Amino acid sequence: MTALSIVLDIVLILISLVLIVSVLMQEGQRQGLGAISGGAETFFGKGKAKGIEAKLAKITKIAAVAFIILAIAATIVVSHNTPAAPATVEEAVEDVEEAVDEAAEDAEEAVDDAAEDTEDAVDEAAEDAEDAVDEAAEGAEEAVDEAADAVEETADEAADAVEETADEAADAAEEAAAE
């Protein structure tokens, strides 16, 4: 839908409302027996009523003509904006082939984009895994260093204990030999 089509439709709706209201406000043309005797209206009442009736009749005629003209204009605008149907089967087949080619290109682009996204995700996961392995290796190295320090400390303590025990044994042997 074009802007012109929308504007024409809105104006057409407004004119149709004016037409409906002006027709509903008019009095009926059939007055029955009251038309013969002049009815209950006085001379001045009739003049006033005829003035309003004449204005409503004029508004109705103008609104009806405008409605018809705008309806035709709206039809012309819509018909010119509608794409024409292919004239031959060959043209229809070509249109379908073009649409299929465009859809295939769009699908290929989508697959390429998905492949790039997947590759990026794999690279990111590999980097995260490498970081985790590095952190684990550092943690293991620290644990090995701590264990080596603990073993060295324990070995030193054991050597001191053995030396102390050997000294005590030597002292005990000397005392036993001295007695």
N, C-alpha and C positions, 0 to 999 in steps of 0.2 A: 504494500500500500504506500502510495506516495503522499506527500504533504498536501498536494492539491486535492487528491481523492478524499483525504480526511477532512479537509476544510469544507469541501462540497457536501460531504455526508452530514457534517454538523449543521451547516446552513439549511440543508434539506430537512433535517429533523426539526429545526426551529420554525421553518415555514410551515411544515405540516402541523405543528402545534398551533400556530396562529390560525391556520385554516380550520382546524377542528374547533377551536374556541369561537371563531367568528360564525361558523355554521350553527353551533349549539346555542349561541346567544340570539339568533334570529327567531322571530315568531313565525308560526306556521302560516302558510298562505290561505289555508282553508279556514274561513270564519263562520261557516254555517249560516243560520238565519240572521245572525247579528250583522252580517254584511248588508242585508237588504234595508234594515231599519236604522242602520248607523251604529248599532250596538250601544254600549254604555259609555262610550267615549264622547267627550265634548269636542268642539271644533279645535280648541287649542291643544287638547290631549292628542288628537290625531296628528296634528302638525309636528308635535314633538316626537311622537312615535315614528312618524314617517321619516323625520330627519335622522334619527338613530338607525332606523331600518335601512335607509339609503346609505349611510356610512358603513354599516355592517355588510351590506350587499357589495359595496365598492371594495372594501377590504377583502371580502371573500373572492371576488373576481381577480383582484391583483395577486392574492396569495395562491390561487389556483393556477394562474398563468406562470408565476414564478416557480411553483412546485413542478409543473410539467417541464419547463425549460431546464431547471436544475437536475431533474431526474434524467433527462436526455444527456445533459452535459456530464453527469456522473457516470453514466453508462459508457459514453465515449472515452472518458479519461481512463476508466478501468479496462476497457477493451484494448486501448493502446499500450497499456502497461503490462498486459498479460503476454508472456512469451508465446510466440507462434509455435504451433505443433509442426513437427517435421512433415514435409510435403510427400516424401517417398519413404519406402521401407529402408532403402539404402542409407538415407540420412538418419533414420532412427537407429539403424545398426551402428553407424559411425558415432552417433551421440552416446550410445551405450558403450561402445569400445573406448571412447574418450573418458567416460565416467569410470570404467573399469581400470583404465591406465592410471587415472588420477588416484583412485582408491589404492591401487597397488603401490604407487609411489608413496602415498601417505603411510601405508602399512610398512613399507621398507624403512622409511624415516623413523617410524615408531620403534621398529625392531632395532635399528642402529642406536637410537637413543637409549633403549632398554639395555643393549649390550654395553654401551659406554657406562651407564649407571651401575650395571653389574660389575664391570671391570673396576670401576672406582671403589665400589663396596669391597671387592676382593682385595684390592691394594690396601685399603684402609684396615681391613681385618688382618692382613699379613703384617702390616706395620704394628698393629696392636699386639699380635702374637709375638713378634720379634721383641717388642718392648717387654712383654711379660716374661719371655725366655731370658732376656738380659737381666731383668730384676730377679728372677729365680736363680740365675747363675751367680749374681752378686750375693744373694742371700746364702746360697750353698757355699760359696767361697768364704763368707764370713763365718758360717757354721764350722767349716773345716778348720779355719784359723783358730776359732775358739776351742775346738776339740783338740787341735795340736797343742795349744797353750795349756789346756787342762791335762793332756797326757804328759807334757814336759814337766808341769808342776807336780803331777803325781809321781813321775819318775824321779824328780829331785827329792821329793818327800820320802819316797821309798829308798833312794840311795842314802839319804841322811839317816833314815831309820836303820838301814843295814849297817852303815858306818858306826852309828851309835851302839847298835847291838854288838858289832865286832869289837868296839872299844870296851864295852862292858865285859864281853867274853874274855878279851885279852887281859883286862884288869883282874877279872875273876881267876884267870889262869895264873897270873903273876902272884896273886895272893895265895893261891893254892900251892904254888911252887915255893913260895916263901915260908910256908908253914911247914 
